[in-house]
Amino acid sequence: MTTLITGAGGYLGRRIAAALHDEDVILAMRGADKRERPGAQEVIPIDLCEENPFAELDPRRITRIIHAAAVIRFDVDRDTARRVNVAGTARVREFAERCERLERFVLLSTLYSAGRRQGDVREVRHDDAGFVNHYEWSKWAAEECVLEPPGLPVTVVRLPTVISEDDGTVGQYNAFHHTIRLYYSGLLTLLPGDPATPLSLATAGFTVDAVTALLDAEPGIYQACSGPVSLGTAVDTAFSVFERDADFMRRMLPRPVPCDQASFHDMVSAARALRGGPLQPALASVAPFAEQLYLSKSFRTERLRAAWPGYRTADPVALVESVCAHLVERRFNAAR
Ligand SMILES: NC(=O)c1ccc[n+]([C@@H]2O[C@H](COP(=O)([O-])OP(=O)(O)OC[C@H]3O[C@@H](n4cnc5c(N)ncnc54)[C@H](OP(=O)(O)O)[C@@H]3O)[C@@H](O)[C@H]2O)c1
């Protein structure tokens, strides 16, 4: 069994590779020649934007592919998302089709490949319900690319938003942490979204366990939903943590007020016209995903539960609390 991991230098790719340390693993990463070889695992350089990124690799060696490489920014432009996440996935698929011993092709996707769909979201292929940003669209298109035409042993794992390590420290800063920082600093005083919208927030450990547990399960689509916690509860929890901090209390910042989508949209448009000042970048960083916070979804997990007997989710309120406490304690220092 030889597993090829793309994006093996990334946040989840590194952790999945570490979990498979006993196995024969090939780590495919961008700029690999500049990196150290971690342990005994083999490293190859790839750039998914190149015509034939796996030219050096003998497809007869590969029995499993875990495709984790992607551009994951919510504000990614459409062309970059198409080139890396869609065309790049098509190249991995082309290579997978040449792997005659292939037993599993795992695509790491996102719960938000569901796009603008609301209500129950099942572990099935989605049709195009529209998307809030190009990242969502590209992950949906990547799913389509591996599932259609059928024929490969494909497992799509739709992942939640990873906000911390298992010990509550933060290893990767994303939209969640940046938004919490805006609230702490008083740059965001509104709550875009419906406070009842459920969020699926998880630790890296949960996510890696889900992926590794599904490696030997039947191919198919699985939703690794963790939590969930409502948007309103998550923000209230963050403020409960802030309100234990003397610096924050001195600034007497009120809790954010929920606003409807049209008002938020108007405010983002108005802020675009402002030159300089902190408001425009603050709103611009939230705008690429804010619409999703108005679209309430309930992710079904029957297939995941059946395939992963160890499925457990952490208490989501405790998770948000420990992450916010960590961020405040560090004064958001590592936040990019
Ligand atoms: N983290 C989450 O909360 C989360 C949630 C849902 C889904 N996911 C999915 O999980 C997967 C892994 O995410 P992650 O958090 O580990 O992201 P990440 O840390 O950004 O890792 C992605 C990796 O892909 C590589 N990559 C980007 N463009 C490439 C290209 N043209 N050719 C080759 N490699 C390229 C990056 O290399 P560079 O470092 O050189 O750019 C990086 O190592 C993604 O598919 C993502 O959509 C993640």
The ligand as a Gaussian input file, in Angstrom:
#p B3LYP/6-31G(d) Opt

LIG

0 1
 N       -8.446000      23.849000       7.154000
 C       -9.762000      23.849000       7.115000
 O      -10.437000      24.393000       8.013000
 C      -10.482000      23.168000       5.967000
 C      -11.885000      23.148000       6.018000
 C      -12.583000      22.538000       4.986000
 C      -11.885000      21.965000       3.928000
 N      -10.526000      22.011000       3.900000
 C       -9.836000      21.399000       2.743000
 O       -8.749000      20.614000       3.208000
 C       -7.665000      20.684000       2.285000
 C       -6.387000      21.066000       3.021000
 O       -6.572000      22.338000       3.627000
 P       -5.442000      22.985000       4.548000
 O       -6.136000      23.674000       5.655000
 O       -4.385000      21.988000       4.846000
 O       -4.878000      24.111000       3.555000
 P       -3.376000      24.652000       3.417000
 O       -2.664000      24.629000       4.713000
 O       -3.459000      25.933000       2.669000
 O       -2.703000      23.532000       2.497000
 C       -2.990000      23.448000       1.132000
 C       -1.731000      23.017000       0.432000
 O       -1.982000      23.041000      -0.997000
 C       -0.823000      23.522000      -1.615000
 N       -1.047000      24.097000      -2.935000
 C       -1.690000      25.257000      -3.228000
 N       -1.604000      25.477000      -4.553000
 C       -0.908000      24.442000      -5.096000
 C       -0.485000      24.107000      -6.403000
 N       -0.738000      24.901000      -7.465000
 N        0.211000      22.964000      -6.595000
 C        0.508000      22.176000      -5.547000
 N        0.141000      22.429000      -4.271000
 C       -0.550000      23.565000      -4.057000
 C       -0.300000      24.594000      -0.674000
 O        1.047000      24.832000      -0.968000
 P        1.731000      26.252000      -0.639000
 O        1.935000      26.224000       0.842000
 O        2.989000      26.221000      -1.433000
 O        0.763000      27.303000      -1.088000
 C       -0.541000      23.953000       0.682000
 O        0.567000      23.192000       1.062000
 C       -8.093000      21.678000       1.196000
 O       -8.538000      20.956000       0.092000
 C       -9.232000      22.447000       1.820000
 O      -10.152000      22.893000       0.842000
 C       -9.805000      22.606000       4.888000

